[in-house]
């Protein structure tokens, strides 16, 4: 469907690139936040032979805040990605419908 998504004016092309960029960014955040959650759990439990290597409580709070931020950004970017995608999708549907209509007329 990429050729149909790419057809149109320069604004549609910019929105298509923006849609793919948002999609990739959302996937990166979706991969990062479980990794940070694992760091939070390990910091809270502090599995280690030496307790002096354990993070302080303020460091754990920063990790929890980082996890919450990454989770929020993942959801936010995914939802924002829907805005340009709706326009690109509608443009593609219009282009395909016009191709079908022209074919029926001939």
Secondary structure as UniProt FT lines:
FT   HELIX           2..6
FT   HELIX           10..45
FT   HELIX           51..53
FT   HELIX           57..105
//
